[in-house]
């Protein structure tokens, strides 16, 4: 099999599979590239991850305090709020 090169920076690409989706990632610029049909699979997996319910926007999750220093959860370990977050971790 011929080595794939990144269309953006011409670096070497590596393929891997996560949750049934095949991704190609550039080892140089870390860009993610999908084969035909993979975006639809990702969208379906994201919907299934949330139990078929639409995901709330990020702004709805934030508090409305607005000031500096009020965001104590900022220093906690990131919890994945979506299938995409787990996929690219």
Secondary structure per residue as TSV (DSSP state, phi and psi in degrees):
chain	resnum	aa	ss	phi	psi
A	1	X	-	360.0	137.1
A	2	X	-	-76.9	138.9
A	3	X	-	-67.1	128.4
A	4	X	-	-82.6	148.5
A	5	X	B	-118.7	149.2
A	6	X	-	-66.1	130.5
A	7	X	T	-70.4	-16.0
A	8	X	T	-89.9	-53.0
A	9	X	T	-118.8	-2.3
A	10	X	-	68.0	20.9
A	11	X	-	-76.8	170.2
A	12	X	B	-71.4	143.0
A	13	X	E	-106.9	148.7
A	14	X	E	-125.7	144.3
A	15	X	E	-105.0	142.3
A	16	X	E	-151.3	162.0
A	17	X	E	-117.6	133.3
A	18	X	E	-133.3	122.8
A	19	X	T	52.6	40.1
A	20	X	T	81.0	6.7
A	21	X	E	-114.9	127.3
A	22	X	E	-91.1	126.0
A	23	X	E	-119.7	149.3
A	24	X	E	-114.5	131.8
A	25	X	E	-128.0	136.0
A	26	X	E	-74.6	133.9
A	27	X	T	-77.1	-14.2
A	28	X	T	-95.9	-64.2
A	29	X	T	-90.7	-7.5
A	30	X	-	65.8	19.2
A	31	X	-	-65.4	145.9
A	32	X	E	-107.0	131.6
A	33	X	E	-128.5	140.1
A	34	X	E	-115.3	146.7
A	35	X	-	-77.2	167.5
A	36	X	T	-57.0	134.2
A	37	X	T	89.1	-16.3
A	38	X	H	-70.8	-33.8
A	39	X	H	-63.1	-39.9
A	40	X	H	-63.9	-40.1
A	41	X	H	-64.3	-40.0
A	42	X	H	-63.4	-42.1
A	43	X	H	-62.9	-43.3
A	44	X	H	-64.4	-41.2
A	45	X	H	-65.9	-38.1
A	46	X	H	-64.1	-42.4
A	47	X	H	-63.7	-43.8
A	48	X	H	-64.8	-36.1
A	49	X	H	-59.2	-36.6
A	50	X	T	-95.0	14.7
A	51	X	T	66.5	29.9
A	52	X	T	80.7	-0.8
A	53	X	-	-91.7	140.5
A	54	X	-	-64.1	142.0
A	55	X	-	-78.1	139.6
A	56	X	-	-72.4	150.3
A	57	X	-	-69.3	158.0
A	58	X	H	-61.1	-34.7
A	59	X	H	-65.0	-30.3
A	60	X	H	-70.7	-23.1
A	61	X	H	-82.9	-20.5
A	62	X	S	-80.1	148.5
A	63	X	-	-75.5	162.1
A	64	X	S	-101.1	20.1
A	65	X	-	-68.2	-36.6
A	66	X	-	78.6	-20.3
A	67	X	S	-90.7	166.8
A	68	X	T	-71.1	148.8
A	69	X	T	81.5	-3.0
A	70	X	-	-94.8	-1.8
A	71	X	-	-100.2	70.8
A	72	X	G	-67.3	-25.6
A	73	X	G	-74.4	-7.4
A	74	X	G	-60.1	-30.7
A	75	X	G	-92.6	-3.2
A	76	X	S	-79.4	159.0
A	77	X	-	-61.9	137.1
A	78	X	-	-64.8	125.9
A	79	X	-	-97.5	134.6
A	80	X	-	-72.6	124.3
A	81	X	-	-97.8	1.3
A	82	X	S	-155.1	164.7
A	83	X	H	-61.4	-40.0
A	84	X	H	-61.6	-38.4
A	85	X	H	-61.4	-40.6
A	86	X	H	-72.3	-35.3
A	87	X	H	-63.4	-42.4
A	88	X	T	-96.9	7.6
A	89	X	-	-76.8	360.0
